[in-house]
Structure formats: structure tokens, C-alpha cells
Amino acid sequence: MSESILKKLENTREKMIQSGIEKGFSNIETIRLSKKLDHLLNTYQQEQEHEQDYPKGEDLVKF
């Protein structure tokens, strides 16, 4: 799942940068893309933390 999030992250980042250049950094579309990027980054970070806590093949319950 991380690969698809990474692709979405890169795509959204590129769109946000382009929107900021063309429309300005306070434009509603640029802000919307920035918020979307924040959400994707948070999701990616949570996935990474989960993978560190529960590597594949390891039980979900820790004692």
C-alpha cells in the first residue's frame, strides 16, 4: 500500500507546486492540494510506524 501512497504523494506535491506557481500560494486550489498532501503524509507516516511495530510475519499481539 505504501507504493500507491508514495505515487499519490508525488503527484499531489507536483500539482501543489504548479498551482502555487501559477495561481499563488494563498489560492484556494493550492491550499486544498496542500491539505491533501498533509493528509497523505500523515497516512504514509502511520503506515511506516505500523510496519515498524508489526513487521510482516510477526504476531499482532505483543507481550
N, C-alpha and C positions, 0 to 999 in steps of 0.2 A: 504494500500500500504506500510505502514511503516514496517509491519512484513516481507514482502518479501525483503525489503531493508536491514533489520536487518540480515536476513539469508545470504544474499549476502555479507554483511559487514563481518560477522563472518567467512564465507567460504574463502573470499579473504584474510582476515587477517591471517588465519591459513596457507594458501598457501604461502603467502609472507614470513612469519616467517620460514616455512620449506625451501623455496627457499634460503633465506638468510643464513640459517644454512648449507645447502648442497652445494650451489653454490657461496656464498659470497654476501655481501651487495651491491657491485658495479656491480653484474651480471645483464645483460640486462633483464632477466626474473624477477628478484627481483624488479628492478626499474619499469618495466611495471606493476607488481602487486601493487607496492606502489602507482603509479599514478592512477590505477583503484580504489584502496582503498580511495585515496583522493577524487576522483570524487563521489564515493558512499557516503562518509561522508558529502560532500557538499550538495548532493541531499537530504540526510536524514535531515540535519540541515535546509534546506529551507522548507521542508515539515513540520517540527516541528514548525518553525516560522509561517508558513501559518495557521496551525491548531490553534495556539495561537491567531492569528489575527482574524480568522474566525471560531470559534467553530461551530460544527455541529448544524444545525437548525437556525443559525443566518444569516441574510441577508449579501450578499457580499458587499453591498454599506453601508459605514459608513458616518454619518453626524456629 
